[in-house]
Amino acid sequence: MTRFDPPRNERGNSNDDVRRHNLSVVLGLVHRERNLSRAQLTRQTGLNRSTVAALVGELVERELVVETEPDATNSRGRPSPIVRPNPRVVAISINPEIDAISIGVVSLGGTVVKKIRYLTEHSPSVGEAVNISAVVIEAMRSELDSRYRTVGIGVAVPGQVRASDGLVRMAPHLAWQDEPFGRLLEDATGFDVVADNDAHLGAMAESTFGAGRGLSDVIYVNGGASGIGGGIIAGGVPLGGVDGYAGEIGHTLVNSDGIVCQCGAMGCLETEVRRENLLSVLQLDNADPDELESALLASSSPSVIAEVHRQLDFLAIALRNSINMLNPQLVIVGGFLASIYAAAPHYLQALLAKQPLLASRDGVRVTRAELGSDLLIIGAGELAFEAILADPGAFSFAPVSVPAIVE
């Protein structure tokens, strides 16, 4: 378990504040870039060499980064040491869905170390999801304790999660409402737990390590077994809204003659664009994301092509509205949305070339998520790493007690 110690002086000290900020900047750069020399850190931060050396030294002492000697073969002068995230510092990631619970371990720097997909026969209740997660984590406990330093657990929830306390206000496909999933999981595992909407975390992961890297304004739209969600990066900052519920593109109106959604509204995007419809037309009982995409790409059936085009028609309506409102540089599609886009990329591009306002659509690109099946493992890990990245100087470890499994 990590412990974040508050400053002794509540008002703080200006020198301490500057040091805390600089530690955060250096660790953040190393985390995102995964491999930087001290010289590169000096250039990118604008700090002098001795300050960077001192900051890196403190991060090494806290075992958050490691330094290695560079390859001096093609270098002139004295080569600068290479700074990398410490691969022993990890977070646990959890993603409950209607047919499985995915549990992963991701290291600082966004590298997935391990992932387990625990299939369920039905949509898990909160108690079942907590118990399954706790049992899997307990099975990994000896490895976590001996090989890694675990900062905590990040949870990617397919639903609305209140930013202030992690309460799952509504996850309709899981039939969860006002459930303290994070607190229950914390009690069951002994680790600190933070939770957020899965698409928000997908946007965070893609903007940090994937297709949106280096861009300031990105829309991410994900399609999964539990529906469709969206995440927004605006001006380089995740857009959450007052309580953390922004980005619910799956519940935007796309068909005024459509059916009633589980949310209670009519004609939502996720009632028209559905993974189940794709499986049905492909005559598949089930398929993982890679199998679904392979089946779509291999099919020449007119009914399959018609269903792909129908779903892209409705997706284009939702993206048109989002592009007009948010004026992004890039739209990233993930999950099964990436698969239907891959099946007919020019079809969606043609729709978006004419539907949004001319000025708004000018220069907007559409692409698929790069992180694939690791996306939410990395995104939930990013959530767990947020506190340590914000204030590395307050970071230390405390032993984790092992609670009994909840009933």
C-alpha positions in Angstrom: 0.0 0.0 0.0 1.2 3.5 -0.7 1.1 6.3 1.8 1.0 9.9 0.9 2.2 12.1 3.8 0.8 15.7 3.9 3.4 18.5 4.3 4.2 19.2 7.9 3.5 22.9 7.5 -0.1 23.2 6.2 0.7 26.6 4.6 3.7 25.1 2.9 7.1 26.6 2.0 7.7 28.2 -1.4 11.0 26.2 -1.8 9.2 23.0 -0.9 6.4 23.8 -3.3 8.9 24.4 -6.1 10.7 21.2 -5.3 7.5 19.2 -5.2 6.4 20.7 -8.5 9.7 19.9 -10.1 9.8 16.3 -8.9 6.3 15.9 -10.3 7.4 17.3 -13.7 10.5 15.1 -13.9 8.7 11.9 -12.9 5.8 12.7 -15.3 8.2 13.1 -18.2 10.0 9.9 -17.4 6.7 8.1 -17.0 5.3 9.3 -20.3 8.5 9.0 -22.4 9.7 5.9 -20.6 13.3 6.6 -21.6 15.0 10.0 -21.2 18.6 11.1 -20.6 19.4 13.6 -17.9 20.4 16.0 -20.8 16.9 15.6 -22.3 15.3 16.2 -19.0 17.4 19.4 -18.6 16.2 20.6 -22.0 12.6 19.7 -21.6 12.2 21.2 -18.1 14.3 24.3 -18.5 16.0 23.5 -15.2 19.8 23.5 -14.8 21.8 20.3 -14.8 22.6 20.3 -11.1 18.9 20.7 -10.2 17.9 17.9 -12.6 20.6 15.7 -11.1 19.3 16.3 -7.6 15.7 15.6 -8.6 16.6 12.4 -10.4 18.7 11.4 -7.4 15.7 11.8 -5.1 13.5 9.8 -7.4 16.1 7.1 -7.6 16.3 7.1 -3.8 12.6 6.7 -3.6 12.8 3.8 -6.1 10.5 5.5 -8.5 13.0 5.7 -11.4 16.2 3.9 -12.3 19.3 5.2 -14.0 21.4 3.2 -16.5 24.5 4.0 -18.4 23.9 5.1 -22.1 25.3 3.5 -25.2 28.3 5.7 -25.8 29.1 4.3 -29.2 27.7 7.2 -31.2 28.0 9.9 -28.6 30.4 12.8 -28.4 31.7 13.9 -25.1 30.6 12.5 -21.8 27.2 10.6 -22.3 24.3 11.5 -20.0 22.8 8.7 -17.8 19.4 7.4 -19.0 16.4 7.7 -16.6 13.6 5.2 -16.8 10.5 4.4 -14.7 11.2 1.8 -12.1 9.5 -1.4 -13.5 9.0 -2.6 -9.9 6.5 0.1 -9.2 3.1 -1.2 -10.3 -0.6 -0.6 -10.1 -3.4 -3.2 -10.2 -6.2 -2.5 -12.8 -9.7 -3.8 -12.7 -12.4 -3.6 -15.4 -15.8 -5.2 -14.5 -18.0 -5.9 -17.6 -21.2 -7.8 -18.2 -19.5 -11.1 -19.2 -16.1 -10.9 -17.5 -13.8 -9.1 -15.0 -10.4 -8.2 -16.3 -7.6 -7.8 -13.7 -4.2 -6.6 -14.7 -0.9 -5.4 -13.3 0.7 -2.4 -15.0 4.1 -0.8 -14.2 5.0 2.9 -14.0 5.6 3.9 -17.6 2.4 2.2 -18.8 3.8 -1.3 -19.4 1.3 -4.2 -18.9 3.0 -6.9 -16.8 0.1 -9.3 -16.4 -3.6 -9.5 -17.2 -6.2 -12.1 -16.4 -9.7 -12.2 -17.9 -12.1 -14.0 -15.5 -15.2 -15.0 -17.5 -18.6 -14.8 -15.7 -21.8 -16.7 -16.6 -23.9 -13.6 -15.9 -23.5 -9.9 -15.2 -21.7 -9.8 -11.8 -23.3 -8.1 -8.9 -21.1 -5.7 -6.9 -20.4 -8.3 -4.2 -19.5 -10.9 -6.9 -17.2 -8.4 -8.6 -15.5 -7.5 -5.4 -15.0 -11.1 -4.4 -13.7 -12.2 -7.8 -11.3 -9.3 -7.9 -10.1 -9.9 -4.3 -9.5 -13.7 -4.9 -7.5 -13.0 -8.1 -5.5 -10.3 -6.3 -4.9 -12.6 -3.3 -3.6 -15.3 -5.7 -1.0 -12.8 -7.0 -0.2 -11.5 -3.5 3.1 -13.3 -3.0 4.4 -12.2 -6.4 3.3 -8.6 -5.8 5.0 -8.6 -2.4 8.2 -10.2 -3.5 8.8 -8.6 -6.9 6.9 -5.3 -7.0 5.9 -2.2 -5.0 2.1 -1.8 -5.5 0.7 1.7 -5.4 -2.9 0.7 -5.3 -5.9 -0.3 -7.5 -7.5 1.6 -10.4 -10.9 0.6 -11.5 -12.4 1.2 -15.0 -16.2 1.1 -14.6 -18.6 0.9 -17.5 -20.9 3.6 -16.0 -21.1 6.9 -14.3 -18.7 7.3 -11.4 -18.8 10.3 -9.0 -15.5 12.0 -9.0 -15.6 13.1 -5.4 -15.7 9.6 -3.8 -15.8 7.0 -6.5 -19.4 6.0 -6.0 -20.8 4.2 -9.0 -24.0 6.2 -9.5 -25.2 4.2 -12.5 -23.8 1.3 -14.5 -27.0 0.2 -16.3 -25.6 -2.8 -18.1 -24.3 -4.2 -14.8 -27.5 -3.2 -13.0 -25.4 -1.2 -10.4 -26.8 1.9 -8.9 -25.3 4.0 -6.1 -22.8 1.3 -5.3 -19.6 2.0 -3.3 -17.6 -0.5 -5.3 -14.2 1.2 -4.6 -14.7 1.3 -0.9 -15.8 -2.4 -0.8 -12.8 -3.4 -2.9 -10.5 -1.4 -0.6 -11.9 -3.2 2.4 -11.5 -6.6 0.7 -7.9 -6.1 -0.5 -6.3 -3.6 1.8 -5.1 -1.5 -1.2 -6.0 2.1 -1.9 -8.7 2.1 -4.6 -9.7 4.8 -7.1 -12.4 4.4 -9.8 -13.6 6.3 -12.9 -15.6 5.7 -16.0 -13.9 3.3 -18.4 -14.0 5.6 -21.5 -12.5 8.4 -19.5 -9.6 6.2 -18.6 -9.4 5.0 -22.2 -9.0 8.6 -23.3 -6.4 9.1 -20.7 -4.4 6.1 -21.8 -4.6 6.9 -25.5 -3.6 10.5 -25.0 -0.6 9.5 -22.8 0.7 6.4 -24.6 -1.4 5.9 -27.7 -2.9 7.5 -30.8 -3.5 10.9 -29.1 0.0 11.3 -27.7 1.2 14.9 -27.9 -2.2 16.3 -28.9 -4.2 18.7 -26.8 -7.8 18.1 -28.0 -9.0 14.5 -28.5 -12.3 12.7 -28.4 -12.2 9.0 -27.5 -15.2 6.8 -28.2 -15.3 3.2 -27.0 -17.7 0.3 -27.8 -17.7 -2.7 -25.5 -20.0 -5.4 -24.2 -21.4 -2.9 -21.7 -22.3 -0.2 -24.2 -20.6 2.9 -25.6 -18.8 5.6 -23.7 -16.7 8.6 -24.4 -13.7 10.5 -23.0 -12.6 14.0 -23.8 -9.2 15.7 -23.6 -9.7 19.4 -24.0 -6.7 21.8 -24.0 -4.5 19.0 -22.8 -6.7 18.3 -19.7 -9.3 15.5 -19.2 -12.8 17.0 -19.3 -14.9 15.4 -16.5 -17.6 18.0 -15.7 -18.6 19.1 -12.2 -19.2 15.5 -10.9 -17.1 13.5 -13.4 -20.0 12.5 -15.8 -18.9 14.3 -19.0 -18.5 12.4 -22.2 -21.6 10.2 -22.2 -21.7 10.0 -26.0 -23.4 6.6 -25.9 -26.5 8.3 -24.5 -26.8 11.1 -27.2 -29.8 11.0 -29.4 -29.2 9.5 -32.9 -32.6 8.1 -33.8 -35.8 9.9 -32.8 -37.8 6.8 -33.8 -35.5 4.5 -31.9 -36.1 2.2 -29.0 -36.0 3.0 -25.3 -32.5 2.7 -23.8 -31.7 1.2 -20.4 -31.1 4.8 -19.3 -34.8 5.6 -19.9 -34.3 7.8 -23.0 -35.2 7.0 -26.5 -32.9 6.5 -29.5 -29.5 6.6 -27.8 -26.4 5.8 -29.8 -25.8 2.6 -27.8 -29.3 1.2 -28.7 -28.5 1.5 -32.4 -24.7 0.6 -32.4 -24.4 -2.7 -30.6 -21.9 -5.5 -30.4 -24.7 -8.0 -30.1 -26.1 -7.0 -33.5 -22.7 -7.6 -35.1 -22.4 -11.1 -33.5 -25.9 -11.9 -34.6 -25.4 -11.0 -38.3 -22.0 -12.8 -38.2 -23.8 -15.8 -36.7 -21.4 -16.0 -33.8 -22.5 -16.8 -30.2 -19.5 -14.9 -28.8 -16.1 -13.5 -29.8 -13.3 -11.7 -28.3 -12.4 -8.3 -29.9 -9.7 -9.8 -32.2 -12.1 -12.6 -33.3 -14.9 -10.1 -34.0 -12.7 -7.9 -36.1 -11.3 -10.8 -38.1 -14.8 -12.1 -38.8 -15.9 -8.6 -40.0 -12.9 -8.2 -42.2 -13.3 -11.6 -43.7 -17.0 -11.4 -44.5 -18.4 -10.4 -47.8 -22.0 -11.0 -46.8 -24.4 -8.3 -47.9 -26.2 -8.5 -44.6 -22.9 -8.0 -42.6 -21.9 -5.0 -44.8 -25.3 -3.5 -44.5 -25.2 -3.8 -40.7 -21.7 -2.2 -40.5 -22.9 0.7 -42.7 -26.0 1.1 -40.6 -24.0 1.3 -37.4 -21.5 3.7 -38.9 -24.4 5.9 -40.0 -25.5 6.4 -36.4 -22.0 6.7 -35.1 -21.4 9.5 -37.6 -24.4 11.4 -36.2 -23.0 11.2 -32.7 -19.5 12.2 -33.9 -20.9 15.1 -35.9 -22.4 16.5 -32.8 -19.2 16.0 -30.8 -17.0 17.5 -33.4 -19.2 20.6 -33.7 -19.3 21.1 -30.0 -15.6 20.3 -29.1 -13.6 21.1 -32.2 -11.0 18.3 -31.7 -7.8 17.5 -33.5 -8.5 13.8 -33.4 -11.3 11.3 -32.9 -10.1 7.9 -31.6 -12.5 4.9 -31.8 -11.9 1.8 -29.7 -13.4 -1.5 -28.8 -15.8 -2.9 -31.4 -16.2 0.6 -32.9 -12.6 0.2 -34.1 -13.6 -3.0 -35.7 -16.5 -1.6 -37.7 -14.4 1.4 -38.6 -11.7 -1.1 -39.9 -14.3 -2.9 -41.9 -15.3 0.3 -43.8 -13.0 3.2 -43.0 -13.7 5.1 -46.1 -17.5 4.9 -45.5 -17.1 6.7 -42.1 -14.6 9.2 -43.4 -17.0 10.1 -46.2 -19.8 10.7 -43.7 -17.6 12.9 -41.5 -16.3 14.8 -44.5 -19.7 16.4 -45.1 -21.8 16.2 -41.9 -20.0 18.4 -39.3 -19.7 22.2 -39.9 -17.1 22.9 -42.5 -14.8 24.9 -40.2 -15.2 22.3 -37.4 -14.4 19.3 -39.5 -11.4 20.9 -41.2 -8.3 19.0 -40.2 -10.1 16.5 -37.9 -8.6 13.0 -38.2 -10.3 9.8 -37.2 -8.2 6.8 -36.2 -8.5 3.7 -34.1 -7.1 3.2 -30.6 -3.5 2.0 -30.6 -3.4 0.2 -27.2 -5.8 -2.6 -28.2 -6.8 -5.0 -25.4 -4.4 -3.3 -23.0 -6.2 0.0 -23.2 -8.3 -0.2 -20.0 -5.6 -2.0 -18.0 -3.2 1.0 -18.8 -6.0 3.6 -18.3 -7.0 2.2 -14.8 -3.3 2.0 -14.0 -2.9 5.7 -14.9 -5.7 6.5 -12.5 -3.9 4.6 -9.7 -0.6 6.4 -10.5 -2.2 9.9 -10.5 -1.4 10.7 -6.8 2.2 9.6 -7.0 2.8 11.5 -10.3 1.3 14.6 -8.7 3.5 14.5 -5.6 6.3 11.9 -5.7 7.9 13.5 -2.6 5.1 12.4 -0.4 5.3 8.8 -1.6 6.3 5.9 0.7 5.1 2.3 1.2 3.4 0.8 4.2 2.7 -3.0 4.7 -0.7 -4.2 3.3 -2.8 -6.2 5.7 -4.8 -9.0 4.2 -8.5 -8.7 5.1 -11.0 -11.6 4.9 -12.9 -11.9 1.7 -16.3 -10.3 1.9 -19.4 -12.4 1.7 
